[in-house]
Amino acid sequence: MKRPVVIIDEDLCNGCGECIPNCAEGALQIVNGKAKLVAEVLCDGLGACLGHCPVDAIRVEEREAAPFDEKAVEAHLAAQSPTQDHGYGHGHGHGPGGGCPGARALSFEAPAPAAPSADEQPSRLTHWPVQLHLISPTAPYFHGRDVVLAADCVAFTLGSFHEQWLKGRSLAIACPKLDDGLDIYLDKLVALIDEARINTLVVMTMEVPCCGGLLRLAREAATRATRTVPLRHVQVSVRGEILHDNWLPG
């Protein structure tokens, strides 16, 4: 039968993986540095991944293909994460997976309240992934939420990070010095403001000069976005002290 199916131009594809989190069926994977369609039966042909390719390497083409199979999708998603109730079609539990299982999108239940313990403190992380390259701004755990954009080192330096800063917020992390693709970071931050309609953005950086690039990205994203979002900057010392904590002028 003829039907719409995703086609990937491998010459254009740079393997960034931006398309992966936006395929609810898990039909795309990164293989040998290129995005691949795992199986025709997993592709519904709707093209949700198209708008997220920065190099326009993906298109939908009507051609002879096996019919889309929802049962095959269920089995495929279950095989990727056997302990997760994927609930295909409900927007929860499935995720990018792709060539890297660590990039699979997950939402967590909030931990039950527990008495403080010197031996163990509950994590306040409510979703996965958290690295800015891997997150999807359209994920439900960002929509309308307060968001923390933290430099990679902050959580290791600041002992109160989970309880004081992460609790009740969604998280994205990045390193402006070591990470490539800062233009992609900028686009994602704009999308968080305009598309996810986040409530506030708290940018947490270290006192080292190179960390200032993360704040500059957030400021530029706030300037480019059509919505206005309150922006807060928290600077942390290498000894785990809060040096500055200010809401920035709009």
N, C-alpha and C positions, 0 to 999 in steps of 0.2 A: 504494500500500500504506500501511497505518497502522503507524506505529512511533514510538518516543520520539525527540523532537528538542528541542534547547535553544531556549527562548523568552526574549527579553530585553525587559524593561519599560523603554523609553527614558525614561519620565517619572521613574523611580526611579534609573536609571543616572547616576552622576556622572563616568564616564570615568576612574576611578582606574587601570584596567588590571590589577587584582589577579587577574582571571580568566584573563588572557592566558597567563601562564607555565604554567598548570595544564591547558591544553588541548594534549595531546600531538599532536593532528592539525593544529594551527595553524588551526583553524576560526573563531577569533574574532580580530577586529581592532578597533582604536579608529578610528572614522571620524567626523569632525566632532564630536569630544568624546564620543562614545557608543560602547559596545561593540556590535559587529555580528556576526552569523553570516555568514561569507563565502559558504558554500554548504551546502545541506542534505546533500549527498553526503559532506561532510567531517566531519559530526557523527555520532559513534557513539551518542549518546543516553545515555551512561553518567553524565553529569553530574559529572565530576571537577572542573569549574569552580565548582559551586554553593556549596560550603562556603567559598570564598575571596572571595565578594562581600560587602562590608561593609554594603550597603544592601538585600540580598535582592532584587536586580533580575533574577535569573536563575532560571528554573525549567525543568523538563523536562515536556513535554506530548506526549501521544500524539495524532498527527494524520496526515493524508495527507502523505506526503513521499517524495522519491526515496530509493532504498535507499542505505545507507552503502557507500562505495566505497573500499577500501584502496588500490587503484591510483591513484585520484584524489588520495588523501592523499599518497602517495609523490611524485607529480608536483608537487603543491602545495608540499610541503616542499623539494623539490629546486629549485623555481623561486625560493623565498625565499633559499636559500643554496646556489648551484650548486657551490661548492667543498667543501661539507661532506657526508660520508657520513652521512645522517640515520639510517639503520638504524631505520626506523619500527617501533615495538613493542619496542625494546630500551632505551628511556629515555636515549638519548644523541644529542646533536647537534641535535635539534629544539628549538624554543624559542618564546618569546612572540612574537617578530616583531611581529605586530599592526600598528598604524599607525606604529610606530617600529622600523625594522630594527635600530637600536642596542640594543634591549632583548632581542634574541634570545639565548636561553641557549646557551652553548657551554662545553665542557670542553676543556682544552688538555693535550697531552702535556708532561711535565716536560722542560725544556731539557737538552740534552746538556751534560755538564761541559765547561767551557772555561777556559783560562788567563785570569786577570784582565787586563783591558786598560783603559788610560786612556781609550780612545776609545769603547768599547762594553762595557756590562755586561748580562748576560742578565736578562730579566724573570723574576720568580718568581711572577707571576700565573698561576693554573691554571684560571680560569673567567671567564665573563662572563654576565650583568652583575654589577656590584659595588655599584651604588647601592641603598641599603636599600629604597627604594620599589619597585625593579624585581626584586629577588631573590625567589626562591621558597624558603622554608625547607625544603621537601621535596626540593629538588634533591640529587642524589646526592653532589655535591662538598661538601655540608655535613654529611652523615651521619657521625657519630662523629669529626668532625675537630676540630682546634684552630682557633679562629676569631679573627681580628682585626677588631674594630669600630673603625674609624679616622675621626676628624674629617677633613673634606675636605682641610684644609691640611697635614696631617701629612706626607704623602708628598712634598710639594713642599719642605718645610722640613728633613726629616731625610734626610741623604744616604745613610744606611745602611738605609733602610726596606726595600728589597727583600731584601738579603742577610741582615740581622739579624732583621727582624721578619716579613716576608711569607713567606720561604722555609719550606715545609712546612706552611703554614697557608692556610685559606680566608679571603676578605676580604669585608667589607661596609663601605661608607662612608656618612657622613651629616653634615649640619650642623644642630645643634639650634637655631641662631639663624635661619637663612634657609629651612629646609625647612618645609613645611606637613605636616599629618597625623602629628603625633608619636604620636597614639593608635595609628595603624597601625604605626608603628615599634615601639611597645611590644608589640603583639600578635605581630609577627614575631619579636622577640627571645625572647618566651615560647615560640613555636613552635620556634625553633632549639634551645632548651634541652630542651623536652619531647618534640617530635616528631622533630627531627633528632638529638637526643641528642648534641649536641656535647660534646667532651671538655673543652675549656677556652675561656674567653672573655677575650681581651686587649683592653681598651678604651684607645685611644690618643687623647689630647686635646692641644690646644694650651694654653699658659699663660693665654690670654685668658679673662676670666670667663665669657663666653657659652658657652664650650666645655664648661663643667661640666655643662650640661644633658645631654650624651651619657652621662656617667657616671651621672647620676641615673636616666636611662632604663634603663641596664643594671642598676643596683641594684634598681630596682622590678621589672624583668622577672625577676631572680633571686629576688625575694621572692614573686612571683606564681606562678612555675613550681612544678610538683610535684617536679621533680628538683633536686638540688643540683649546681651546676657551679662549679669554681674560677674566681674572678674576679680579674683582674690589671689594675691601672691604671698606665699609663705617661703621664707628662706631659712635653710637649716645649716648649722655649722657641722664641721666634720666630727665634732664631739657630741652631736645630738642635741644641740640647743636651738631654740627658735630665735633667730636673729631679727627677722622682720615678719610681720603679719599685717598686711594692709589690703583693704578693698581699693581697687584702682578706679580712677575716674572714667566714666563712660565716654 
